[in-house]
Amino acid sequence: MSNQSTTAISAGFSLNAGDYDKAVRYNIQGAKRLIDALPGPSYDNVLDVGCGTGFATMAFVNRFGTTDITGIDPAQGMLDGFRQKLVDHPELQVDLHVADVLSMPVKENHYDAVICSMAFHWFPFKADAAVAMARALKPGGHMAILCSGRGAEEEFRRVLTEIQPPVPQWVGTFDIVQRDIDEMEGYLEDAAGLEIIDIWMERRIRRVPVEEYLERMRVVASHLNAGYSPEELEELNAKVSAATQKAAGPRGFEYTFTKLNAIARKPDTARA
Ligand SMILES: C[S@@+](CC[C@H](N)C(=O)[O-])C[C@H]1O[C@@H](n2cnc3c(N)ncnc32)[C@H](O)[C@@H]1O
């Protein structure tokens, strides 16, 4: 599906980067929980893959005090947001690169930690991405991944399924991006040769105002609208909004969010 390409995905993130931080408060909390799950006591350097505006990096810095940081992301707009935050952190040495996970300009066997928060689900070639991230890791180093898990936002999927005419690119995206524990084990252990030291699915039920829910969707998944004219998009948005309002209760739109978390270690005698 062309609108699931990294070029389209990163263009969508760049376009909406100015609204990203306000729209994804739960991602900020999730990134912190992921970083809190890493073993201590410290890491000399860290690579943040799909770093976006830098939440996970900042959670990492706050916990471990690491100052040698590399971030990669294909969305220039997201990196611009990250750079703005760095103005308040002159103590950090940060290299940011516009790059895809599969062509990162980073050294092999170099990083004590590789982190990837809410980006892995957007990677089209997930096993290859795990291999590329593992390659950058030093033997004995740790990887931490947080991504969308199977079953996330089923309620919204049901809303979308009833929209006429059908919106296959929206409905189909759930299966393209979401993964379960056994699938992540395959990427990290079988493909990348890492040892999983902790892996779990978080399942939370949330109720938020419909406008807040749809705003997050606009900010994180606008690439799915590629191909619609402005008029078609306005019509589609009106239908989705009406259907989501109908599905909402007095406390807002209730949805399930499952987040897949994994912490893995590169063996001391890792494959090259
Ligand atoms: C939901 S944001 C997450 C940003 C940040 N890590 C956070 O926790 O808020 C997903 C990020 O993944 C990036 N991304 C998408 N496809 C990518 C790819 N193939 N390689 C690297 N990053 C990618 C996007 O540009 C976007 O900035």
The ligand as an ORCA input file, in Angstrom:
! r2SCAN-3c Opt
* xyz 0 1
  C       4.531      8.244     16.939
  S       6.086      8.958     16.510
  C       7.043      8.537     17.937
  C       8.097      9.573     18.232
  C       8.839      9.411     19.545
  N       9.708      8.259     19.539
  C       7.884      9.373     20.722
  O       8.005      8.445     21.533
  O       7.051     10.263     20.839
  C       6.717      7.834     15.284
  C       8.002      8.318     14.637
  O       8.547      7.257     13.858
  C       9.136      7.844     12.719
  N       9.276      6.825     11.670
  C       8.323      6.359     10.827
  N       8.856      5.472      9.967
  C      10.165      5.356     10.269
  C      11.252      4.594      9.731
  N      11.069      3.760      8.707
  N      12.481      4.718     10.291
  C      12.664      5.543     11.353
  N      11.673      6.298     11.909
  C      10.434      6.207     11.373
  C       8.149      8.937     12.345
  O       8.705      9.887     11.449
  C       7.782      9.509     13.694
  O       8.576     10.593     14.078
*
